[in-house]
């Protein structure tokens, strides 16, 4: 009887068989893909949606000589196109305006053009400023 030789790719009697490559556990892979998707949604929400959510911002307007102030108009506009977003108007009896007026605006964080008109007994003082609202406690705007 003749002994047949083992095929070339078969392991010899004293060799260990070649290790098969492990297949990726599909459920584990699915969990990692789901986690990556959730993280992606969180990042997109944080960068695109949250900055546009309005918040309350306290604004203080300081009047240097309030005795002759009759009215105060504050208009918040988008800096890109000048579209008016919010207007606050306050009216006072002669001699009753406070030296400091505090108000709250409900706007998203970001830059704004602010037009301020102070009506006095002798006329109207107008000014424009660029103000950035952020998470700081209060924005103080000194007026002339």
SULFEN-V74247 format. One line per field, one symbol per residue. burial: # if it has 9 or more other C-alpha atoms within 8 Angstrom, else .. Layout:
burial = ???
This chain:
burial = ..........#.................#..............###..#.#...#.#######..#.############....#..#....#.##.#.#.#...#.###.##########....#....#..#.....#.....
